[in-house]
Amino acid sequence: MNATRRFRIAAIPADGVGQEVVAAGRQVLDALAAGSGGAFAFDWREFEWGCGYYGRTGRMMASDGLEILKDFDAIYFGAVGWPGVPDHVSLWGLRLAICQNFDQWANVRPVRFLPGVRSPLRKADDTELD
């Protein structure tokens, strides 16, 4: 069955737990698409960028990486960082390079305080936050 809407997703598992998280997340998203009755589907393209790529090439992503990514509907990013690669190299060479060049400044998630549960945001316990 052809999907009504196809989303082109760049998957960048990158390093460490990112490999597992992105793989599992893709399975969930593909199952969701499969159960959508053809409403949507995902066309994935995975990039091997990250600290392993840096070890082979001296770069965290391809030199034209941002140009490649600009045509995707979304970027599914895992995690970046690995022992032996300085944080400023891994972060600025991949994660922050993507965020800043595509004007992605916030990773916003819903937040709610539950009655009787002390929040790790200690100073915000009496603040309306949703």
N, C-alpha and C positions, 0 to 999 in steps of 0.2 A: 504494500500500500504506500502511495506517495503521501508525504506529509504536506499539510497546508502551508506550514511555515518551517523553514530549515534555518537553524542558527549555526553559523560558522564560529567554532570555539578553538582558540589557541590554548593548548594545555602545556603548562610549563611546570612539571613536577619539581624540578631543580634538585634539592639536596635532602638527605636524611629522611625524616618522616614524611616529607612532601611527596616522596615516591609512593608511599602507601596510601596517603590521604587522597591524592589526586586519583589514583587507580580506583579506590573504593568509591569516591565521589562520582566518578564517571559511570560506574556500574549503577549507582542509584539514579543518576540523571537519565541514563539510557533506559532503565526500567520505567521511569516516569514517562519518558517519551513513548515507549512501547505501549503503555497503558493509556495514552492520550487519544486513542481512536483516530490517529492520523492528524491530530491538530498541530503537532510539531515534532521535530526531530533535530538531532545534533549531528553536525559534520565536524569531527574532531581532527585536529592536526597537532601532533605532539612535537615539542621542541626539546632537545637534549641539553639546553643551556643550564648553567649552574657551575658549581665548583669543579666537577669532573671535566666539564667543557673547558673551564679555565686552566686546569692542569694540562690539557692537551693543546690548547691554542693561545693561552695567555690573555684570553678575553672571557667575560662572563656570558656573553651572547654574541651572536654573529654581528659583524660590523654594520650590516644593514638590518639588524633585528627590529628596530623601531619602525622602519619602513615596512617590513614584512607584517608586523602586528597591526598596523593601522587599518587594515581592511577586514579584520575579524570583528564579529559582533560582540565578543567578550574574550577575556583572558582569564583562564582558570589557573591560578598560581598556587604552588605548594608551599615550600619553605626554602630559605636560602641560608647558607652558612655551612662551613665544614672546618674541622681542625686543620691547621696549616695554611688556610686562606684567611688573611686578615679581614675583619668585619667591614672595614671601610672599602675593601675591594669587592667583597660579595654584595654588600648592600647597595653601594653606589653604582656598581657595574651591572646590576640586574634589577632588583626590586625597586629601588628609588629611581633608577633611570626610566623604568616603565611608568611608575606613578607620576613622576613630575612631568614627563613629556606628554602624557595623555590626560593631565590635569585630574588625576585621581588622588584626592587629598584625604579622604576619610574612609575607614572601614567601619561602617555604621551597622550596629546590630540592635535589635530591640532590647531594651533594658527595663525591667520592672522590679520594684522592691516588693517582697512578699512579707505579709504581716508575721511577726515573730522570728524572722530570719535576719540576723545581723549581716549587713552588706560588707563586702570587702572595701567598698567605697565609703568608709566610716563617716566622713564628713557630709556625705550626701544622704544619710539615713532619713533626715527630716525634709528632704527636698523632693518636690514632684519631679519624677523622672520616668519617662516612658518612651 
